[in-house]
Amino acid sequence: MIKAIPGRLPIIPFAFLCAILLLSRPQAGMAQAATLDGDILTLHELEVGSLYYAVELQIVPASDPLAFTVVDFTELNGSTFAEPNRLSNGLLEIPVLPVGDLSYWVNLELQSEPELQLTLVDFGLNESEAGACTRPVPDPSHGVDNPDIVDGFSVSTEFLFDGGPGPDGIPPVDTPIFGLQSRTTLNPDDLVVGVRIGEDVRAYPHYILDWHEIVNDQYLIDGEAVDLTLSYCPLTGSAMMWKGQVDAQDSTFGTSGLLLNSNLILYDRETGSLWSQMLEQAINGPRLLSIPERVQVIETTWKTWQSMYPETMLLTDFTGYSRPYESYPYGTFRTNPSLRFPVENSDDRRLHRKERVLGINVGDTSRVYPIGNFDPGVTVLNEVVGDMDVVVVGSGDRNFGAVYNRQLEDCSRLDFLPVENQLPIVMMDNEGNLWDLFGKAVSGPREGQSLQKTNSYIAYWYAWTAFFPGATIFE
């Protein structure tokens, strides 16, 4: 069982427990030794020495700590429950008390002054129930469940094209070198992809990623070197980071030269399998339908990132390749409405094709938040997407956006408000915890906890609607 400290009750605050007790109803057909119905606590079996009783207790109005009085009892012939309630040495122990979809253990202390009452002294969520609550979690992949496999592909090849350069014709950066600055001037409004793992903070400038698309990197996680791959597709404006396959001798990725809906297709160097970046799944080859373990990234301006993490290390243009990093390789592509390759659903013009949107997928539901629609300061939205409670945080002026599951492992749901002028802290919840842009609590009762990453990232609108048609738009 979960141990509780009187005065600092676990799971939910004391005031909320009172409300739950008053509002709870027993579940139909439950065979439990204790149930709640309004303000009546029924002990269907109470063991006192060698005797057994059925007892009804009633909550004493406005009592603090919560108190109960006995309103009825009946002696039983014997025990019928595997986990009876017990009264011994003045302590009544209720091992299982259903409350909604959860069950708690509860300890009541017998009081004889000024009148006979039982007072709540301790409670907690049963350990067997701690993981039993139904918290909606992100789908394993953005892709369709159980897709048809045709000619070895899990996706339609109608919009699969050869981009031209061939495998590794756009060479990945395999030996990234980081420093405090780059030889090429990085302007304050230039975009970077930021990663923070523990105290290791790194930034990957778009102007390098435009020419290489993949950086095979390595981080220390819990003292162990872990291979990670950062990918960025300049044609779809999408960036993400994956952990390497744990069973691979070579867990790095390369550029295949192929595009799906104009989006980067990677190949893993271990098996040659093809991976769709925006679907975050292998779509062909020996690892077909495999899903990588994903790491949260934050895409924002160099000025914003540097203000949040002045100690950041910056990927330099010492890449081993000679490229005109000071120029963008695709002309006016970032701003004009034209496309280089055909894509699905190309007639969805609800937004400018190249508008940067933060998108999230939950099951069959897709929703996007245009970065430009966020307030100049910090915007925080408590939303429901599909069956998931999420918190969306973004800024129009500072040019960032992220979305997290705001329901925690214990199934408690947090509500958030924005926090201004304290970057990287961006929001505070209803419990008083402060959270940073990576969804980590930096102070308060939940300090050190992290919100769950969702199936979400930033991309151009035309790319998002090509992969996920029918997305709703936050305005």
N, C-alpha and C positions, 0 to 999 in steps of 0.2 A: 504493500500500500504506500501511497504518497504521504510523507510526513508533513504535518502542518505545525506552524508556530502560533500559539494563541496570540491574538492581537495583530497578526500579519497573515491572515487566512489566504490559502492558495486559490488559484483558478479564477475566482471572481471576488470582488470586494464584498464586505459584510452587508452593506446596504442593498447590493444587487441580490445577494442570497435571500434576503427577506422578501424581495419582490418575487423572486422565483418560487419561493415556498408558497406565497399567497396566490400566485397565478397558475401553478402547475396543476396538471390533471393526470391521473394514472392512465397508462396505456391499456387499451382493451386487451383482455385475455392474459394479462401478465400474472404469473404465479410467483409473487414476491412476498417475502416475509414482512415487508414494510412498504406502504404506499402513501402518497399525498393526494388530497382532494381539497383544494381551497385552503382553509386554515385548519383542516383536520388531518393529523398524522395518525394513521392506523398501523398498529403493530399486530399483524395477523398471528404472530407467535412471539411471545416473550418468555425466555427461559430465566427462571428465578430459582436457583438451587436445583432441586429435582422436580419442580413444578413448572407448568406452562400456562400462559394466559394470552388471551386476545385483548388488546388494550387500545382505546381511542384517546388520543391527546389533542388538545386544542391550543393554538397559538394564543398567547396572552397579548392583546392589542398594545401596540406602541412599546413593547418590552425591548430593552437594550441592556445586556445581551438578550438574544431571542430566548423566550421562555415558553414552556408548555405546561398545561394543567391536565390532569386525568379527568375525563368526563364519563368514561365507561370502561368496564373490564369484565371478562368472563373466563373462568377456569376451563382449560382444555384437558382432554383425556391423555394427550401425549404429544410428541413432536412429529410434524409432517414435513418440515422444511429442512433442506440440506444446510442452510446458513441461517439459523434462528437468531433473533436479537437476544442479547443477554444483559441482565442487570446483576452486577456483582460489585461489592464494596462501594456502593453509591454511584457507580458509573454505568450508564446504559449505553451499550455499544450496538449500533445499527450497521452491519457490514455492507448492505446493499440497499440504497434508497434511490429508486429511479426518479430522475428529474428530466422530463422531455426525452431526448434520445440518449442521455448520459445516465450514469449511476454514480452516486457518491457514497462514501462511508461517513457516518456521523456519530459523534460522541456527545451524550447529554449527561450532565451531572445532577444528581438528586439533591435538592435544596429543601431544608426543613424550616427555614426562617425567611421571611415572616410567615409564610404558608408553604404547604407542600407543592413544589414545582420542580420541573426538570429544565435545566438551562443549557443552551448550546455552548460547548467549550472548544470543540475542534471538529473539522471536517476536511474532506479532500476528494478529488476525483479518483475513482478506482483505477489502479494501474492497468487492469485489463481493458478499461474503457478509454485510456488516454489516447490510443491511436484508432479508436473505433468510430470517432465522429466523422461525419461525411463532409469533408472539406473539398469543394471542387478544386481540382488541380489541373495544371496545364496539360494539354494533349502531348503525347510523346513527340509528335511531329506536326508541322503545318499541313502535311500532305493528307490525301484522302485515305481513310481507313480501308484496309484490304483492297487495294487497287488491282485492276486487271493487269496482268503482265503480258504485253504484246511484243514479240521480237526481242525479248530480254529487257524491255523498258517498262517501268511502272508509271510512266507519264506518256501522254500523246506526243508523238514526234512531229506533229504538224507544224509546231512553232519552234522546232529544234534546228538551229542553223550553225554552220561553220563560220566562226568570226573572222577567219583569215590567217592569223599568225601561226596556227598549229600548236601542238603540245609544247608548253613552256616557251612559245614564241614571245609571250609576255613573261619575262623571267621573274619568279618569286625571289624575295630576299631571304636567303637561307642562313646568312650570318649577320643578323642585324647588329648595328653598332649604335649605342645610345650615348648622348652627351647632354650638356646643359643648353646647347644651342647648335644650330646647323650652319653649314657654310652658306646655304641659300637663305636669304632673308625671309622670315616668316611673319607675315602681316598680322595685326591683332584680330582681324575678322576672318582670317583663313581658318578653315575647318580642320579639326583633328579628331581622331578616334582615341578616347581615353580609357585606360584600364587601370583598375586598382585591385591588387590581390595582396591582402595583408597590408604591409607598409610599403610594398613595391608599387610605385606609381609611374606609368609610362604613357607617352602620347605618340601617336602615329599620324603624321601630317598627311592630309589628302594629296598634296602635291607630289609626294613620293608614291603613295598608294595608286594614284592615277596611272603611273607607269609600271607598277609591279603587281598590284592587285592582291598579292598574298605575301604575308610575312610569317615564316616559320620560326617561332620564338620558344623560349623556355623560361619558366618561373619556378621559384621554390615555393612549394605548398606543403605545409607541415614538415618542413625540413627535407623534403624530397623534390628532386628536379622533375618537373612535369612538362612535357611538350604541349604547346598550344599553337594554334594557327589562327592568325587574324586575316580575314579576307575582306576586301572592299571591291565592289563592282562599280566602276565609274559610270557605266551606262544606266544603272538602276538606282545609284545613290544609296546602296545598302551595305552596312558593315556589321560583321559579327565575329565572335571568337569561339572556337571549338577546342576542346581537349583532344589530344591524340588518342587513337585506339590503343587501349591498354595491352592488347595481345599482339601488337604489331612490332616487328623488329625495326621498321622504318615508319614512323607515325606522321611524317610530313606530307604536305599536299603540294600539287602543282596545278598550273592552269592548263586545261584541256584544249583550249582553242574553240570549244563549242559554247553555244549560248542557248538557253531556254527562255522564251519570252524576253529576249535581249539581256538576260541575266547570266552572270558567271556560272559556269560548270567547272568544278574542281575535279581532279582525280587524285586518289591516294596512291602514294608511291609503293605501298606494300602490295596491293592487289590490282591496281589499275582501274578500280571501280570509279564510276562517275557519280558526282555528288551535286545536287542542285543547291546553290547557296540559299536562295530565298525559301525553298521548301525545307532546308536543313535536313536532308535525307539523301541516302544513296539511291540513285534511280536506275542504275545499271551495273552489272558486274558481280563478282563474288560476294560483295557486301550489300547486295541489293536489299533495300528497305532498312538498312542499318541507320541508326540515329545517333548523332554525336552528343556528347555532354557539353552543354553550352555555358558560356561565361558572360555575365552582364558587361556591356560596354556602354560608354556615354559619348555620343557625338556632339561636339559643341565647338565654339570658336577658341582659338588659341588664347585670346585675352581672357575668356571666362575660365578655361581650364587652368591657366597659369595663376589666376587669382584664387582659385580653389586649392590648388596644389602647387605652390611655388617651388617645392622640392622635386617636381616631376623630372623624369628623364625623357629626352626627346629623341626619337628615331632620326638619325642623321642621314645625309645623302651619301655617306661612305658605304655604298651598297655593293661595290665591286663592278658596277656598270656605269657607263657614261651615257647620261640622258639629259636632255634640256629641261631639267626640273622646274626652271622658272616659267615654263610655258605649259598650258593645258593642251593635252594631245587631241582633244575632240572639238576644237574650235568653239562655236557658240552653242554646242549641244545642251549645256546646263540651263540655258535660258529660253531657247526657241522651242516651239511645239513639235518639231519634226522628230521622226524616229529613224534609226539606222536599219532596223530589222522589224519584220512584222511580228505583232504580238496579239494574243487573244484579247477580246473585249476592248479593242482600240477605240471604239466609238463612245466610250464613257468619258464625256468631257465635263463632268460636274465640277472638276477642278482643272486648273492648268496642268498639263501633262507632267511638267517638271516641278510641280509644287512638292516640297518635302513634307511628308506626313509621318506621324508616329502611328503605326498600325498594330492591332492586337487581334489574334484569333483565339476564340474559345469554342471548341467544337465546330458547329456549322455557322457560328456567328462571327462576323468580322466588323471591326469599327476602326476608323482612323481619326486622328487629331492633327489637323494641319499645324505645323510649328508656328506659322504666322498668325494663327488665331488665338494663341496664348497671350495673356496680358504681358505688358513690358516687364513687370516684376516677376513674381513667382505665382503661377496658377496651380492650384491643387483641386482636383475633382474626385469626389467619392462616387464611383460609378458602379453599375452592374452591367457586365457584358456577358451575354449568354447566361450561364448559371453561376458566374464567378463575381464576387465582390472585389473590385479593383480600386486602386488609387492611382490617378494619373497626375504627374507633376511635370510642368513645362514652363518655358519662358520664351516669349517672342524676341525680346531684345537680346537676351543672353544665348538664345539659339540652342536650347536643349529640350529633351523630353524623355520620359521614362514611365513605365507602368508596371505595377507590382500587385500581387495578390494580397489584399488587406485582411484576409481571414487567416489566422495563425493555426499552428498545428493543434492547439487545444480547442479549435473552432471558435474562439472569441474573435469578434470582428471589430476592427479599429476604424474610427472616423478621424479624418485629418483636416488640419487647417494650414495655410501657407505661413512660412517664416521668411521675413524679408531681411536682406542685408546681413546674412550670416553664412553665406556659402562656405563650404559645401552643404551646410545644414539648410534644408529646404522646407521642412514641415514638422508639425507637432501633432500628436494624437490626443484622443480624449482621456488618456491616462497620464498625460504630461510628459511622455517620452519625446525626445527630439531625434529626427531621422535625417540622414544625409541623402545625397542624390543617388547613391548606390543601394538605397533601401536598407541601410544599417542603422540601428539605434545607437546613438552616440552618448546619450545620457537618459536617466530615468530608470524606472523599475525594470525595463526590458533591455537595458544597456548590453550591447554585444550581440543581440539577436538580429536576424536579417529577415526581411520580407522575401517571399518566394518570387523568383524570376518568372515571368510569364512568356508566352509565345508572342513576342513583340519586338519591333525594331523600327528604325527610320528608313524610308525608301521614297523614291519618286512616286507620285500618284499613279502614273500610267502603269508602272510596274506592279504596284500593289493590286490595282483593280484587274490586271491581266492574270495574276495568280489567284486572287480572291475576289471574284466579281460579286456585286451586291453589297459591298461594305457600306455601312452607315457612316455619316460624316458629322463630327462635332462642329457646331458653328458658334 
